[in-house]
Every structure is written in C-alpha cells, then in structure tokens.
Amino acid sequence: MATTNKIASLEFSRIIAMIAIVGLHCQMALTYWQWDGVPWLGYMLNQLARFAVPLFFLISGYLIQPKLSDNPIETLKNYAQPLLKIWLVWSAICLLVPFRWQAVAESGYLVERQAYWDYLMLNPFNSLLEGGLVHLWFIPALVIAVAIIAFLVHIGMAQLLLPTAVLLYLYGVFAGSYITITELPTPFFTRNGPFFSTLLVVLGYLVRAHQWQWSRNNTIRVILAGMALHFGEAYYLINYDIAFNSHDFLFGTVIWALGVFMWLLAHPNFGNMPWVFKWSPSILGIYVSHLLVIIMMMNVAGMLGLNQLAKDAFIYPATIIVTLLLVKGIEATPLKSFYFASYYFSNY
C-alpha cells in the first residue's frame, strides 16, 4: 500500500479519466459494427467517456478550496500562471506541428499549416478560448472557473457561487446541445469559457468547504440517475438532428460526474497503489500532449494502410505508450518546469 497524504481514489480516478479521454479522442468504432448504418458502439464509447473532464474539474475545485478560501486573489495568480504558461507553450507547438503529413509531402509545410490557421480564424474568439488545438480548451475554462470563485470569495459573496454556476451551466446546455430547439445566441461554443467548467469546479469547492459526505448507496443512485438522464437526453436529441456522440455536457452530466466524485470520496483507498502516485502527477502533461500524439499515430496508421478495427487497435495503445514516453522524457529535462502546474492538481 502507498503511504501518502493524497487521496488514492482521486489520484487513481484521474488516471482512469485520462485513459477514457484518450479513447474518446481516438474516435473508435465509428466505421464498423454498425446497426442500421449507425455506429452505436462507437457512439456509446464516446458518451461513456464524458464523465472524465467533469471529474477533472470537480477534483480541481476540491483540491484548491482551502487556499482559495483563505487567500483567493493570490491563490488565483499562483494557480493560473503555470497553467497559462503550459497552455501557451502547447498552443504554439500545436500551431507549428503539421497534422497532415501527406499534405506536407504534396504541397509543402506552409500550405498545410496555412489551411489550419485559416480554419482557426473562421471563429477567432472561440479559437482564443481553445488555443492551438481543440482539447486545450480545458485550461482556459478551468482558470476562468477558478477566477469566478476567487472574485466572489474576495468580495464576500461566496453565497452566490452555486446560483451563478448553475445559471452558467443551464445557459451552456440550452445554447449548446439544445441549440436547435432553443436557438439561443452564443458568442462561442459553450463547452469553452465559463459555461461548462464553473459549476463543476464550484461543486468540488463546496464539497470540501462543507465536508459533504454521501453513503455508498446514495452515490450509486446518483451515478445511475445521472447516466440515465445524460444518455436519455442524447437519444432524445437525435430527433432534432443532433448526433448522439456530439455532447460534451448535458443536464445529466453534472449529476453523473458528481455521483462518481462522491463515490470516490466515500472510498478513499480505492486505487491505493505505488504506481498510481508515480503517474498521477503527470496527468496534466499527458492531457496537453495526447491529442497531438493521436494525430501523429493516425498518420502512421495511414502510412501502414490500417483501417477500421486494425486502425483503432493500433492507434489507441500506441498513443498511450508514446504519450507516456514523451511526458516522462520531457520531465527528465529542464523543460519539466512546463509541467509545474501538476503541483496544483495534487496539492491537498
């Protein structure tokens, strides 16, 4: 058993969540094993992974709560600076590294990159909130959520945290997945910015601030209810021309993720193994680099002539292995300072 002041279940869950996110971004089982022309297996795998990012937000709010409550502005500065440094560095890398190797070979590096840069400029505000590659949206969204909490705590209005976060989340869902029904205006994709992240970070913050505790049976009930609502919404929205696998968050998502989080707190020794504490501090580095590795592995799979199941069987494990080697390699060099923000994801 590992000896540490960290909560083993939270550390282990971050590893499981990261594995799920890699699978989500590999876009597996979308071209085979279909029923009536619909890749239901791929759709289900996609949506089953949607607990992962909400769980990251919940854990972040939980871990930062004591310092944020005691010294909100200084904590925000110390939290945001290393995260934004990582976001800028990896945004630059993703803007410079070519995604389509065949296009580079045929038309040249600048032609391939210019096409991607032009794509980003079609919606510059949204691109600014994401960074150099779409998955990097997580970092600005997290910083914005922490900033909202810090501001309200600083001005003595902490009682507005939950109402503010709920309103942002409701608008995010109505102007996001429900957009074809509500037709609500939105300046950018509502997964980005404060709409998705704030409620989850606030809930993590409040769980620790008020020492919420749920029984094992209640956590399971909440998980099942949240999953049922999330998947029910996704199925219902097919009727409005919204793809089943397109949802980052729905009304049920926050319930599902909160149930998982409370289950983990009720089982603090779940995953209490030495290797968990060895790898969990690297999760942020794995997150920011994994999608670029997926793109590279997709190019390799194309060069090898792999497709369908063979392609997925190659890309998923190859991405995990190459990303782990990449992150640990960087951490063994002076560049490891770019992963300093992992401290804030592990500080109890």
TANOR-V716331 format. One record per run of one state. SS is the DSSP state (hx for helix, st for strand, lp for the rest). FROM is the first residue (numbers start at 1). TO is the last residue. If there is no record, write none. Layout:
BEGIN
ss={SS | SS}
from={FROM | FROM}
to={TO | TO}
END
This chain:
BEGIN
ss={lp | hx | lp | st | lp | st | lp | hx | lp | hx | lp | hx | lp | hx | lp | hx | lp | hx | lp | hx | lp | hx | lp | hx | lp | hx | lp | hx | lp | hx | lp | hx | lp | hx | lp | hx | lp | hx | lp}
from={1 | 8 | 26 | 35 | 36 | 38 | 39 | 40 | 49 | 51 | 71 | 72 | 97 | 101 | 108 | 109 | 122 | 124 | 131 | 134 | 155 | 158 | 175 | 179 | 183 | 194 | 210 | 216 | 241 | 244 | 247 | 251 | 267 | 274 | 305 | 308 | 332 | 334 | 346}
to={7 | 25 | 34 | 35 | 37 | 38 | 39 | 48 | 50 | 70 | 71 | 96 | 100 | 107 | 108 | 121 | 123 | 130 | 133 | 154 | 157 | 174 | 178 | 182 | 193 | 209 | 215 | 240 | 243 | 246 | 250 | 266 | 273 | 304 | 307 | 331 | 333 | 345 | 348}
END
